[in-house]
Amino acid sequence: MVTTTIPVAEGSAASEDAITIELKQPWLAALLAWAVPGLGHIYQGRTGKGLLFFVCVLGTFLYGLYLGGGKVVYAAVPWEQQYRWQYWCQLGVGLTSTPMLVQRQRMVEEKPLLWNGLMAPPRNEPVHSEDYSGNLSTQPNELAKWTVELHPYFELGTVYTVIAGLLNVLVICDAAGGPLIISHGSDKKKDKKENPPS
C-alpha cells in the first residue's frame, strides 16, 4: 500500500493538518483507470475526481463516436495501411474501445461481424455511394465512402476519440502517481538560511 501526503499551507500551525491520501496499489489503480476512465481514482477513494474523469473522457469518446457514425474507431487493416496511429490513441480509453480489436480479427478471419458492424474496419471492395443531391457514385472502398458521406464529421469524430484516449493516459498517470505536490519556494529559502552552504 502506498500513501502520499499533501503538505499543509504556509502559516498553518500544526503538521498534523497535512492531508494523507491512500493510493492503495498504484499499478492496480492504473490498470483500473485504463479499463474504465476514473475507476482507478474511485478505487483509491478519490470518488469526485474519478466521476469527473469518467464523465469527461467517456463523454468525449462517445460524442466522437456519434459524430463519426460509429465508424471512426477501428483497428488498422493490412490493405489500408500497416499502422493506423489513431487506433493506438483510441485504445487509451480502455475497454470501451476494445470491440475494434474483436471486429478486426473477425474480418481478417472472414467471420460475420458483431454489434451491427460497430467499430468494424472498412472493407476493401468497391461500394456505391449517394451524395446529398441524390447522385450515385462508386467509391473504391468503404473508407472512401465513409469519408465522403460523413465529411467533415468523420475527421471530427476521429479527433474527439483520439483526444479522449490521450486524456485517459493522463488519468492513468494520475491514478498511478497520486496528486501533484508542489513544495513552496519559501521552504527552500528557510533551509538555506538555517543551513548555509559550507
C-alpha positions as CSV (number, residue, x, y, z in Angstrom):
1,M,0.0,0.0,0.0
2,V,1.3,3.5,-0.9
3,T,0.3,6.8,0.7
4,T,1.2,10.3,-0.3
5,T,1.0,13.4,1.9
6,I,-0.1,16.8,0.8
7,P,1.8,19.4,2.9
8,V,0.0,22.0,5.0
9,A,-0.4,25.5,3.7
10,E,2.2,28.1,4.7
11,G,1.4,29.6,8.1
12,S,-0.5,26.5,9.3
13,A,0.0,25.8,13.0
14,A,0.4,22.0,13.0
15,S,1.9,19.4,10.7
16,E,-1.0,17.1,11.6
17,D,-3.1,19.3,9.3
18,A,-1.4,17.6,6.3
19,I,-3.7,15.5,4.1
20,T,-2.7,11.9,3.6
21,I,-4.1,10.1,0.6
22,E,-4.0,6.3,0.5
23,L,-3.1,5.3,-3.1
24,K,-3.6,1.5,-2.3
25,Q,-1.9,-0.4,-5.1
26,P,-0.8,2.2,-7.8
27,W,-0.4,-0.5,-10.5
28,L,-3.9,-1.7,-9.9
29,A,-5.3,1.8,-9.9
30,A,-3.5,2.5,-13.2
31,L,-5.0,-0.7,-14.7
32,L,-8.5,0.2,-13.5
33,A,-8.1,3.7,-14.8
34,W,-7.2,2.3,-18.3
35,A,-10.1,-0.2,-18.2
36,V,-12.7,2.4,-17.3
37,P,-11.7,6.1,-17.1
38,G,-11.9,7.3,-13.5
39,L,-12.3,3.8,-11.9
40,G,-8.7,3.9,-10.6
41,H,-9.5,7.1,-8.7
42,I,-12.7,5.6,-7.3
43,Y,-10.7,2.5,-6.1
44,Q,-8.4,4.9,-4.3
45,G,-11.3,6.7,-2.6
46,R,-10.9,9.9,-4.8
47,T,-14.5,9.5,-6.0
48,G,-15.2,13.1,-7.1
49,K,-12.2,13.1,-9.3
50,G,-13.0,9.6,-10.6
51,L,-16.5,10.6,-11.6
52,L,-15.3,13.8,-13.3
53,F,-12.8,11.8,-15.4
54,F,-15.4,9.2,-16.2
55,V,-17.9,11.7,-17.5
56,C,-15.3,13.9,-19.3
57,V,-13.2,11.2,-21.0
58,L,-16.1,8.8,-21.9
59,G,-18.3,11.7,-22.9
60,T,-15.7,13.0,-25.3
61,F,-15.1,9.5,-26.7
62,L,-18.8,8.6,-27.2
63,Y,-19.5,12.0,-28.7
64,G,-16.7,11.5,-31.2
65,L,-18.1,8.0,-32.0
66,Y,-21.5,9.5,-32.5
67,L,-20.2,12.3,-34.8
68,G,-18.4,9.7,-37.0
69,G,-21.5,7.5,-37.2
70,G,-19.8,4.7,-35.2
71,K,-17.2,4.3,-37.9
72,V,-14.2,6.4,-36.7
73,V,-13.0,3.8,-34.1
74,Y,-11.5,0.8,-35.9
75,A,-8.2,-1.1,-35.9
76,A,-5.8,-1.0,-38.8
77,V,-6.3,-3.5,-41.6
78,P,-3.4,-4.6,-43.8
79,W,-4.8,-3.2,-47.1
80,E,-5.4,0.3,-45.7
81,Q,-2.1,1.0,-44.0
82,Q,0.2,-1.1,-41.9
83,Y,-0.1,1.1,-38.8
84,R,-3.1,3.3,-38.2
85,W,-1.8,5.6,-35.4
86,Q,-5.3,6.8,-34.4
87,Y,-6.4,3.5,-33.0
88,W,-3.3,3.3,-30.7
89,C,-4.5,6.6,-29.2
90,Q,-8.2,5.4,-29.1
91,L,-7.1,2.3,-27.2
92,G,-6.2,4.7,-24.3
93,V,-9.9,4.9,-23.5
94,G,-9.7,1.2,-22.4
95,L,-12.4,-1.4,-22.6
96,T,-14.8,0.9,-24.4
97,S,-12.6,0.8,-27.4
98,T,-11.6,-2.9,-27.5
99,P,-14.5,-4.1,-29.7
100,M,-12.5,-2.7,-32.6
101,L,-9.9,-5.4,-32.0
102,V,-12.6,-8.1,-31.9
103,Q,-14.1,-6.8,-35.1
104,R,-10.8,-6.6,-36.9
105,Q,-10.0,-10.2,-36.0
106,R,-13.4,-11.4,-37.2
107,M,-12.9,-9.5,-40.5
108,V,-9.4,-11.0,-41.1
109,E,-10.8,-14.5,-40.4
110,E,-13.8,-13.7,-42.7
111,K,-16.3,-14.3,-39.9
112,P,-19.6,-12.4,-39.6
113,L,-19.2,-9.0,-37.8
114,L,-20.8,-8.4,-34.4
115,W,-22.8,-5.5,-33.0
116,N,-24.2,-4.4,-36.4
117,G,-20.7,-3.6,-37.6
118,L,-19.9,-1.1,-34.8
119,M,-16.1,-0.4,-34.8
120,A,-15.5,-2.7,-37.7
121,P,-12.7,-1.8,-40.1
122,P,-13.7,-0.7,-43.7
123,R,-13.9,-3.4,-46.4
124,N,-11.6,-3.2,-49.4
125,E,-14.1,-3.5,-52.2
126,P,-15.9,-1.0,-54.4
127,V,-19.1,0.3,-52.9
128,H,-21.9,2.5,-54.2
129,S,-22.5,5.9,-52.6
130,E,-25.2,8.5,-52.9
131,D,-24.5,12.2,-52.2
132,Y,-26.9,14.8,-50.9
133,S,-28.1,15.6,-54.4
134,G,-29.1,12.0,-55.0
135,N,-26.2,11.4,-57.4
136,L,-24.8,7.9,-57.4
137,S,-21.1,7.2,-57.4
138,T,-18.8,4.2,-56.9
139,Q,-16.1,4.6,-54.2
140,P,-13.0,2.3,-54.3
141,N,-13.6,1.1,-50.8
142,E,-15.7,1.6,-47.6
143,L,-13.2,4.1,-46.1
144,A,-13.6,6.4,-49.1
145,K,-17.4,6.1,-48.8
146,W,-17.3,7.0,-45.1
147,T,-15.0,9.9,-45.7
148,V,-17.3,11.3,-48.5
149,E,-20.6,10.6,-46.7
150,L,-19.6,11.8,-43.3
151,H,-17.5,14.7,-44.3
152,P,-16.4,16.7,-42.1
153,Y,-17.8,14.6,-39.2
154,F,-15.5,11.6,-40.0
155,E,-12.4,13.7,-39.3
156,L,-14.0,15.5,-36.3
157,G,-15.2,12.2,-34.7
158,T,-11.7,10.8,-35.2
159,V,-10.2,13.8,-33.4
160,Y,-12.6,13.6,-30.5
161,T,-11.9,9.9,-29.9
162,V,-8.1,10.3,-30.2
163,I,-8.2,13.2,-27.7
164,A,-10.3,11.1,-25.3
165,G,-7.7,8.3,-25.4
166,L,-4.8,10.7,-24.8
167,L,-6.6,12.4,-22.0
168,N,-7.1,9.0,-20.3
169,V,-3.4,8.4,-20.5
170,L,-3.0,11.4,-18.2
171,V,-5.8,10.0,-15.9
172,I,-3.8,6.7,-15.7
173,C,-0.7,8.6,-14.7
174,D,-2.6,10.5,-12.0
175,A,-4.0,7.3,-10.6
176,A,-0.6,5.6,-10.5
177,G,1.3,8.6,-9.2
178,G,-1.2,10.3,-7.0
179,P,-1.9,14.1,-6.8
180,L,0.8,16.5,-7.8
181,I,2.5,18.0,-4.8
182,I,4.3,21.3,-5.3
183,S,6.5,22.5,-2.4
184,H,6.6,26.2,-1.6
185,G,9.7,28.1,-2.6
186,S,9.8,29.8,0.8
187,D,10.6,26.4,2.4
188,K,13.8,26.2,0.3
189,K,14.8,29.7,1.4
190,K,14.3,28.8,5.1
191,D,16.6,25.8,4.7
192,K,19.3,27.9,3.1
193,K,19.1,30.5,5.9
194,E,19.2,27.8,8.6
195,N,21.9,25.7,7.0
196,P,24.2,27.9,4.9
197,P,26.4,26.1,2.5
198,S,29.9,25.5,3.8
